[in-house]
């Protein structure tokens, strides 16, 4: 298991300490005591232009329940990530150059990811602290910091393309993509998760696939005499990032030969109520028209007219999981169940009407929905197994849908409850057990 620092707050300032060589303003290198609420560098003004409107996703930062106070703000406070957001903003306001900005953004993005994974793997302190496995603090911290980058007005000129590049760098760093570095001498496992989504329906929700990823990152397991190291990344629920090849950027380095070549790659997302679905067939196309992504953008397809992402590499309509599904499906995951899911929705060759096929696609058909649907869950599974086929066809690779995470039905306003927390912990425990079965 990865060694963790004794102080949660030291992880918040770790990125700042690495920047002393490039930031020329007030002393940053003095470590803060654990009780300090934020960076103590003196007052900073005039850095952010709050008249600049953020993305749809960023605009949810102020959202409460029935006109109440901001739910994201409460999640940030109770998870401790508000301190990291404050630190980032104050450091950003002191950046003297583009070079320093690039260093700050990547370093603080990686510090945010490191803080989130370390928090997820130990017991948080504080009487009202959210549980360790709560993934929502990372999500809202990233959104807050991305908005700060969007509103930032540096003393030097910053063009639209340069700002977009900084935001992209921050996204990759804060999602674990730039830090999936395996140690030598171990078997290497890569697991992915997703951000929360459908936040317009309930601003409080999290995503258990993301919680699972945070609890696994950096872990070492000993299974049947073999040591496995697990690295994880977190994907956004945004079509634009998929269109810009984020999945390939994250996964392809671990399919190529060399010291970072993985031994198993498993993508994961939230799926159905009460079921761990091991998805067999991954479809090439997008077809969900009932919901948008986290920026309320649609993929452009329907079940009768599914579409292919403009960045999708060439490949077949259908790809198949190569995970040891039969063994994984035997895993006990109370109170849930597991199943190997072979059902797809296809448009048969020469026809125009979609047909449900319980046992998988027929020859020559068009993919309307893979076993995992027609949304980004199915697409990450397809992109994963396509990278496998292009770079290492022998790699065990596939997709796991974890059960839906739900609140107590009587809870309409509180950000957490015992049912929600027990449900999330049970899902994470089940996902761990299924992965361990795959390694057996």
Secondary structure as GFF3:
##gff-version 3
##sequence-region A 1 440
A	DSSP	alpha_helix	8	17	.	.	.	ID=ss1
A	DSSP	alpha_helix	56	59	.	.	.	ID=ss2
A	DSSP	three_ten_helix	60	62	.	.	.	ID=ss3
A	DSSP	alpha_helix	71	79	.	.	.	ID=ss4
A	DSSP	alpha_helix	81	92	.	.	.	ID=ss5
A	DSSP	alpha_helix	98	120	.	.	.	ID=ss6
A	DSSP	alpha_helix	136	151	.	.	.	ID=ss7
A	DSSP	alpha_helix	160	174	.	.	.	ID=ss8
A	DSSP	three_ten_helix	177	179	.	.	.	ID=ss9
A	DSSP	beta_strand	187	194	.	.	.	ID=ss10
A	DSSP	alpha_helix	208	216	.	.	.	ID=ss11
A	DSSP	beta_strand	220	223	.	.	.	ID=ss12
A	DSSP	beta_strand	226	235	.	.	.	ID=ss13
A	DSSP	alpha_helix	239	243	.	.	.	ID=ss14
A	DSSP	alpha_helix	246	251	.	.	.	ID=ss15
A	DSSP	three_ten_helix	252	254	.	.	.	ID=ss16
A	DSSP	beta_strand	264	270	.	.	.	ID=ss17
A	DSSP	beta_strand	275	279	.	.	.	ID=ss18
A	DSSP	beta_strand	281	283	.	.	.	ID=ss19
A	DSSP	beta_strand	318	320	.	.	.	ID=ss20
A	DSSP	alpha_helix	325	329	.	.	.	ID=ss21
A	DSSP	beta_strand	337	341	.	.	.	ID=ss22
A	DSSP	beta_strand	344	347	.	.	.	ID=ss23
A	DSSP	beta_strand	354	357	.	.	.	ID=ss24
A	DSSP	beta_strand	366	369	.	.	.	ID=ss25
A	DSSP	alpha_helix	376	391	.	.	.	ID=ss26
A	DSSP	beta_strand	396	402	.	.	.	ID=ss27
A	DSSP	alpha_helix	418	439	.	.	.	ID=ss28
###
